[in-house]
Amino acid sequence: METFFTSILSDISNFALVIFGFCATLYTVIYSFILNKKDLLKELNETLKLGEKVISHTQKEQNYILYIRKMRLFNKYIIACLWFSLFLYLSSLIARYLKLYFLKIEILGITIEGYFVFILLILTISLFLSIILLINKSIKTYNKTTKV
């Protein structure tokens, strides 16, 4: 049974590490998009200060601000997934390599380690589902912003 738990913990740590890398990459890409829109917003504000007030400029300004707010919210969600995956990774490593005697105590025929692995497995599945929701939201945002 111990090799079974070790195998599950190994899979959890690998999955959490992959998700960590995915979230870190996605965060930096979204962050660069936000910085790009901020630069465009600064340029637009400079043209407005020079007196070139056109209705399309104010509409662009509102669109830039809305885009930045949406992407900042999206990035906060990514940061939460990033920290959660790091927590899962470290927890699975600790459970895998730090063999404590109290983890071998049985409750209802299952060791505490078994319960811990089960909880980590449930948390991993919830992280997986949240990543799927994140990808779905990303696709919807992409389709909405690239619509011609």
DRENDREN-586633 format. One record per residue (C-alpha): z, y, x; residue number from 1. Coordinates in pm, whole numbers, plus 50000, padded with zeros to 5 digits. Each point is the difference from the previous one (the first is absolute). Layout:
// residues N
[r [Z Y X] NUM]
...
***
This chain:
// residues 148
[r [50000 50000 50000] 1]
[r [50069 50230 50293] 2]
[r [49640 49983 50125] 3]
[r [49886 50083 49646] 4]
[r [50213 50316 49998] 5]
[r [49890 50089 50351] 6]
[r [49637 49961 49897] 7]
[r [50048 50223 49696] 8]
[r [50183 50261 50207] 9]
[r [49718 49992 50254] 10]
[r [49743 50057 49725] 11]
[r [50206 50283 49853] 12]
[r [50034 50172 50336] 13]
[r [49627 49966 50068] 14]
[r [49909 50135 49658] 15]
[r [50245 50290 50032] 16]
[r [49857 50089 50340] 17]
[r [49644 49998 49863] 18]
[r [50104 50223 49709] 19]
[r [50179 50231 50242] 20]
[r [49680 50042 50201] 21]
[r [49794 50048 49685] 22]
[r [50235 50267 49867] 23]
[r [50021 50179 50335] 24]
[r [49621 50014 50020] 25]
[r [49961 50114 49642] 26]
[r [50269 50265 50048] 27]
[r [49822 50152 50299] 28]
[r [49665 50002 49821] 29]
[r [50144 50168 49689] 30]
[r [50194 50242 50221] 31]
[r [49677 50103 50174] 32]
[r [49838 50057 49658] 33]
[r [50291 50224 49902] 34]
[r [49973 50199 50322] 35]
[r [49626 50039 49945] 36]
[r [50055 50137 49648] 37]
[r [50272 50233 50131] 38]
[r [49756 50139 50255] 39]
[r [49739 50049 49729] 40]
[r [50262 50171 49786] 41]
[r [50090 50236 50286] 42]
[r [49634 50088 50052] 43]
[r [49962 50063 49628] 44]
[r [50308 50223 49995] 45]
[r [49862 50199 50292] 46]
[r [49674 50065 49813] 47]
[r [50201 50101 49695] 48]
[r [50201 50245 50212] 49]
[r [49678 50156 50124] 50]
[r [49920 50092 49643] 51]
[r [49744 49735 49910] 52]
[r [50158 49906 49669] 53]
[r [49776 49756 49819] 54]
[r [50104 49781 49708] 55]
[r [49884 49690 50185] 56]
[r [50239 50086 50285] 57]
[r [50303 49997 49772] 58]
[r [49881 49673 49849] 59]
[r [49959 49854 50349] 60]
[r [50347 50121 50090] 61]
[r [50150 49830 49696] 62]
[r [49809 49680 50076] 63]
[r [50117 50000 50362] 64]
[r [50361 50053 49896] 65]
[r [49979 49723 49740] 66]
[r [49842 49764 50252] 67]
[r [50268 50075 50260] 68]
[r [50279 49939 49747] 69]
[r [49849 49669 49891] 70]
[r [49950 49881 50354] 71]
[r [50351 50104 50103] 72]
[r [50140 49794 49711] 73]
[r [49775 49712 50104] 74]
[r [50126 50029 50358] 75]
[r [50362 49994 49883] 76]
[r [49926 49671 49827] 77]
[r [49841 49870 50320] 78]
[r [50306 50106 50202] 79]
[r [50224 49809 49759] 80]
[r [49785 49688 50047] 81]
[r [50008 50057 50375] 82]
[r [50379 50009 50016] 83]
[r [50033 49710 49755] 84]
[r [49768 49783 50209] 85]
[r [50195 50091 50314] 86]
[r [50323 49900 49822] 87]
[r [49846 49667 49898] 88]
[r [49875 49937 50351] 89]
[r [50335 50072 50163] 90]
[r [50192 49803 49735] 91]
[r [49779 49696 50045] 92]
[r [50035 50021 50378] 93]
[r [50376 50026 49975] 94]
[r [50019 49706 49759] 95]
[r [49765 49797 50217] 96]
[r [50160 50050 50338] 97]
[r [50360 50087 49923] 98]
[r [50139 49666 49887] 99]
[r [50341 50085 49858] 100]
[r [50241 49728 49897] 101]
[r [50067 50150 49655] 102]
[r [49631 49967 49912] 103]
[r [50049 49622 50001] 104]
[r [50257 50008 49716] 105]
[r [49864 49832 49689] 106]
[r [50031 50143 49652] 107]
[r [49866 49779 49721] 108]
[r [49825 49780 50254] 109]
[r [49808 50284 50170] 110]
[r [50109 50172 50318] 111]
[r [50058 50374 50015] 112]
[r [49703 50009 50236] 113]
[r [49789 49849 49721] 114]
[r [50109 50272 49759] 115]
[r [49929 50264 50263] 116]
[r [49652 49860 50062] 117]
[r [49939 49993 49624] 118]
[r [50103 50366 49966] 119]
[r [49775 50097 50292] 120]
[r [49716 49806 49840] 121]
[r [50046 50187 49671] 122]
[r [50007 50332 50189] 123]
[r [49683 49901 50185] 124]
[r [49823 49920 49675] 125]
[r [50109 50337 49858] 126]
[r [49866 50171 50314] 127]
[r [49672 49814 49960] 128]
[r [49972 50113 49637] 129]
[r [50080 50359 50095] 130]
[r [49728 49990 50266] 131]
[r [49754 49873 49739] 132]
[r [50100 50292 49774] 133]
[r [49960 50235 50297] 134]
[r [49649 49870 50069] 135]
[r [49913 50025 49630] 136]
[r [50123 50360 49991] 137]
[r [49804 50075 50316] 138]
[r [49681 49861 49846] 139]
[r [50053 50203 49682] 140]
[r [50056 50317 50204] 141]
[r [49691 49928 50206] 142]
[r [49787 49945 49691] 143]
[r [50134 50316 49840] 144]
[r [49946 50223 50303] 145]
[r [49654 49868 50086] 146]
[r [49867 50023 49648] 147]
[r [49690 50219 49991] 148]
***
